[in-house]
Amino acid sequence: MANRWRSAGGNLRTVLQNPSSRQQAPFQSFSALYHTIQAIPRECTGNRVSVKDRAQGRIPAVVFSQELNPSTTTVRSVSKKHLLTTERKQMQAILKSVELPFFCSTRFPLQIRAGSGSSDLLESGNVLPIKIHRDEESGKILNLVFVWADEGSQLKVDVPVVFKGEDVCPGLKKGGHLNKIRTSLKYLCPAEHIPPKIEVDVSKLDIGDRVFIPDVEVHPSMKLLSKNETMPICKIVATKLENPESAGV
């Protein structure tokens, strides 16, 4: 299995040579390294194969390179896709701890092993989830799509926007309403600087105040891809009286 994988995958790296390197990296706010995802190769495709994998408690997945800057291409083959399966229980635990929508803006270590429970490591690296396919009726995860997110690679990422300070916002205390216009912002940034979220502080906003993209601080290496920078991220708007006739009472 190892030799066949090596010939198909091209350049592979050997890691985890000693027990100490198996330890999970602590959480970091920007790199956001979480649980190590365990996966095994999937040699066949098709609906019947996927149904069988899911029945065995595994989720079909694919990982490929999204490298957008050829001059900084890593040792990985840009065109090579790896067909994998991941453990359903582990992915459900990760999704529960990370929560959507932060899952697709969080990097995870990935280990591809020769088989389920095998100690034979075929390849490893950091990945970024970019898509989750779910069953429309049951909500169960059907497929996962990842891209390699090794340090130095440039990736397009939709970063979720979260708002803080609503409990002390002057405009909201006056009865205003927080109009959340942008729920995410798209950036091109190095994998090691992908933020799980972008926080927008509304604690000092009054009615009529707005927050624009330039008002938000991000890592200088991040290049904004979202269009229309003049469109605000949010604004505090006045709430109309439910009964205008009572306004003079």
C-alpha positions in Angstrom: 0.0 0.0 0.0 2.8 2.4 1.0 4.7 1.9 -2.3 1.5 2.3 -4.4 0.6 5.5 -2.6 4.1 6.9 -3.0 4.1 6.4 -6.8 0.6 7.9 -7.1 1.1 10.9 -4.8 4.5 12.0 -6.0 6.5 13.8 -3.3 5.6 12.5 0.1 7.0 13.6 3.4 7.8 11.3 6.3 6.9 12.7 9.6 6.3 11.6 13.2 9.6 9.8 13.4 9.5 9.8 17.2 6.8 9.4 19.8 7.1 13.0 21.0 6.1 14.4 17.6 2.8 12.6 17.8 1.6 15.0 20.4 -1.2 17.3 19.3 -0.3 21.0 18.9 -2.0 23.4 21.2 -4.7 25.7 19.9 -3.4 28.9 18.3 -5.6 31.9 17.5 -4.3 32.4 14.0 -2.9 29.0 12.9 -5.9 27.4 14.8 -4.5 23.9 14.8 -7.0 21.6 16.4 -7.6 17.9 16.4 -5.5 15.8 14.1 -7.8 14.3 11.4 -7.1 10.7 10.7 -7.8 9.5 7.1 -7.0 6.5 4.9 -6.7 6.2 1.1 -9.8 5.5 -1.0 -8.9 3.8 -4.2 -12.4 3.5 -5.7 -15.1 6.1 -6.3 -18.8 6.0 -7.1 -22.1 6.1 -5.2 -22.1 2.4 -4.2 -18.6 2.7 -2.8 -19.5 5.8 -0.9 -22.6 4.2 0.6 -20.5 1.3 1.8 -18.0 3.6 3.4 -20.7 5.5 5.2 -22.2 2.3 6.4 -18.9 1.4 7.9 -18.8 4.7 9.8 -16.5 6.6 7.4 -17.0 9.8 5.4 -15.6 10.1 1.8 -13.3 13.0 1.4 -10.9 14.6 -1.0 -7.9 16.8 -0.4 -6.1 18.8 -3.2 -3.9 21.9 -3.6 -5.4 25.3 -4.0 -2.0 27.0 -4.4 -2.6 30.3 -6.1 1.0 31.5 -6.4 3.2 29.2 -8.5 6.3 30.9 -7.3 5.7 29.6 -3.8 4.4 26.1 -4.7 5.3 23.6 -2.0 6.6 20.1 -2.5 3.1 18.9 -3.1 1.8 18.2 -6.6 -0.6 21.0 -7.4 -2.8 18.8 -9.7 -2.8 15.7 -7.5 -6.0 14.9 -5.6 -6.0 12.5 -2.8 -9.2 10.4 -2.4 -9.7 9.6 1.3 -12.2 8.5 4.0 -12.3 10.0 7.5 -13.8 8.7 10.7 -17.4 9.9 11.1 -17.2 10.0 15.0 -14.0 12.1 14.9 -15.4 14.5 12.4 -18.7 14.9 14.4 -16.6 15.6 17.5 -14.5 18.2 15.7 -17.6 19.9 14.3 -19.2 20.0 17.7 -16.1 21.6 19.3 -15.3 24.0 16.5 -18.9 24.9 15.5 -20.0 26.2 12.2 -19.3 28.5 10.4 -15.8 28.5 11.9 -15.0 24.9 10.6 -14.2 26.2 7.1 -11.8 28.9 8.4 -9.9 26.6 10.8 -6.7 24.7 9.8 -6.4 21.1 11.0 -3.5 18.6 11.0 -4.2 15.7 8.7 -2.6 12.2 8.9 -3.1 9.8 6.0 -2.4 6.3 7.1 -2.2 3.0 5.2 -5.4 1.7 6.8 -7.8 2.1 9.7 -5.8 1.7 12.9 -2.5 1.4 11.0 0.7 3.0 12.3 2.1 3.3 8.7 1.9 7.0 7.9 1.7 7.8 4.2 1.5 11.6 4.3 0.7 14.4 6.6 0.2 18.2 6.6 -2.2 20.9 7.5 -5.6 21.2 5.7 -8.4 23.6 5.4 -12.0 22.4 5.0 -13.7 24.2 2.2 -17.0 22.3 1.7 -19.3 20.0 3.6 -21.9 18.1 1.7 -24.9 17.0 3.8 -28.0 15.0 3.2 -30.9 17.5 2.8 -33.3 15.5 4.9 -31.2 14.0 7.6 -28.4 16.5 7.8 -25.8 13.8 7.9 -22.4 14.5 6.4 -22.0 12.9 3.0 -18.7 14.2 1.8 -15.9 16.5 2.9 -13.6 18.6 0.7 -10.2 19.9 2.0 -7.3 21.8 0.5 -3.7 21.6 1.7 -2.9 24.5 3.9 0.8 24.2 4.6 2.8 27.2 5.8 3.6 29.6 2.9 0.7 28.6 0.7 -1.8 31.3 -0.4 -5.4 30.4 0.0 -8.8 32.0 -0.7 -10.9 31.9 2.5 -14.3 33.1 3.5 -13.8 34.3 7.1 -16.9 34.5 9.3 -17.7 37.9 10.9 -18.8 37.9 14.5 -20.0 40.9 16.5 -19.1 41.7 20.0 -20.1 44.4 22.5 -23.8 44.3 21.7 -24.7 44.2 25.4 -23.1 47.6 26.0 -23.8 49.2 22.6 -25.3 52.8 23.1 -27.3 52.6 19.9 -28.9 49.3 20.9 -29.6 50.5 24.4 -31.6 53.4 22.8 -33.8 50.8 21.1 -31.8 50.6 17.8 -31.3 47.5 15.7 -27.9 46.0 14.6 -28.2 45.4 10.9 -25.6 42.7 10.1 -24.9 43.4 6.4 -21.8 41.2 5.9 -21.6 37.8 7.6 -18.3 36.9 6.1 -15.3 38.5 4.2 -13.2 36.8 1.5 -9.5 37.1 1.7 -6.4 35.8 0.0 -3.9 35.0 2.7 -1.0 32.7 3.8 -2.3 29.5 5.4 -0.5 30.2 8.6 -2.4 33.6 9.1 -6.0 32.4 8.4 -8.1 33.7 11.2 -11.0 31.5 12.3 -13.2 34.6 12.6 -13.1 38.4 12.3 -14.5 40.2 15.3 -16.3 43.5 14.9 -16.6 45.6 18.0 -19.9 47.5 18.2 -19.6 48.5 21.8 -19.3 52.2 21.0 -21.7 52.5 18.1 -24.7 54.9 18.3 -27.8 55.0 16.1 -26.6 55.8 12.5 -23.0 54.6 13.1 -21.5 52.1 10.7 -18.4 49.9 10.5 -16.6 49.5 7.2 -14.0 47.0 6.1 -11.0 49.3 6.5 -12.1 49.7 10.2 -11.4 46.1 10.9 -7.8 45.1 11.7 -6.5 41.9 10.1 -3.0 40.5 9.5 -1.1 42.7 7.0 -0.5 39.7 4.7 -4.2 39.2 4.1 -5.5 40.6 0.8 -9.2 41.5 0.6 -11.1 39.8 -2.2 -14.6 40.9 -1.2 -16.1 43.5 -3.6 -17.6 46.8 -2.8 -15.5 48.1 0.1 -18.0 51.0 0.5 -20.7 48.6 1.7 -20.6 48.6 5.5 -20.2 45.5 7.5 -22.9 46.6 9.9 -24.8 49.6 11.0 -27.1 50.6 13.9 -30.5 51.6 12.6 -33.4 53.2 14.4 -36.3 51.0 15.2 -39.7 52.2 14.0 -42.4 52.6 16.7 -44.9 49.8 16.5 -47.7 52.3 17.2 -46.8 55.8 15.8 -50.0 57.3 17.4 -48.6 56.6 20.8 -45.4 58.5 20.2 -46.9 61.7 21.5 -48.3 60.1 24.7 
